Amino acid sequence: MPFEKHRLKLVNLIDDCLELFEQTDEFKSFHLDGQTIVLDDYLEIKPEKKKSSRRIF
């Protein structure tokens, strides 16, 4: 799969997680297994999410 498709899957995953954090009290965490570099990749695509999601990032 090309890099761009992997990156789109990553963005969709993080968007889904952020939505769950905002809408569901039972969903309090998501385990990245120490791979926090994916957050940098996500914020490169959606920098506007950094300010609204500080408690998560």
N, C-alpha and C positions, 0 to 999 in steps of 0.2 A: 504494500500500500504506500503511496507517495506521502512524503512528509506533510504536505498540506492537508491531506485527509486525516492523518493522525492528529494534527493540531486542531482541526475542526472538532474531532471527537473529544479532545481535551476541553475545548471551550464549552461544548455542550454539557459535558460532565460537571464542570465547575459551575456553570449557570444553573443546572438542575440542583446541585448541592446548595447553592446560595438561596435558591427559591425555597427549598425545604427548610433551611434554617429560618427563613423569614416567616413561613406559613405554618410550621409544625413545631410545637413545643417539645415533642418527644425526640425530635432529631436535633441533637446537640453537638455532634462531632462527625468528622470524616477522617479516616486514617490514611495518610499518604505514605506511610512507611518510611519516613525520613526524606522523601523525594520532594522537597519543597521547591525545587527548581521549576516544577510545573506551574507554580503560582507566578513566577516571573514570566514564563511563556504566556500564561493566560493574560496577565496584565499588559503585556506587550500588544496583545490584540484588543483588549478592552481596558485601557487605562482609566476610564471614567469609573470603573468599579472599585478602584482602590479606596477612594474617599468614603464611599457608601458601605464598604465592607471591611473597615479597619478592625473590627472586633474579631473577624474571621481570619484575616491575613496577619 
